[in-house]
Amino acid sequence: MARDNKVNLPSSGAGLTRYFDDAQSSISISPQTVVMVILGVVAVLLLLTGF
């Protein structure tokens, strides 16, 4: 009869759980939009402070 040598190893995630795999956000912002908003805020702040 063959032995059942199953070994249960600890998970390699180090306690980190990835929840974003199955979750979908209803808000979708492109990276270009984020960069444009940041540049706009910087431009407004520069104009308000007088360079």
N, C-alpha and C positions, 0 to 999 in steps of 0.2 A: 504494500500500500504506500503510495506517495504521500510525503508530508506536505502540509499546507504552510509554506513559509512566507506568509503575508506580513509585511512590516508596515506599520502606520507611521509615516513621517509627519512632522509638523508642517503646517502650511508655510510656504516661503514668502507670504505677503507681509510679514513682520507686523501684523495687526492693521495694515492698511486695507481699506475696503473701497472699491471703485464703484460708486453709485451712478456715475454718469453714463455707463454703458447702455442702460435701458431707459433713461429719462430723456425726454425731448422738451426743450424749452419752447414756449410760444413766441418768444421774442428772439428775432434773429437780426444781428447787426454785423455788417461786413467789416473786415479790418480797415478798409479804405474809409468807411464812415467814421470809425473811431479816430483815425489819424486826422481827418479833416476837422472833426470837432475839437480835438486837442489843439491843432494849429489855430483854429478860430478863437479859442479861449486865450491862447498865448498872444495873438494879435490884439485882442481887446484889452488884455492886461497891459501890453506895451503902450497902446494908445492912451490908456487911462493914467499911466505913470509918467508919460512924456519921454519915453525911451530911457 
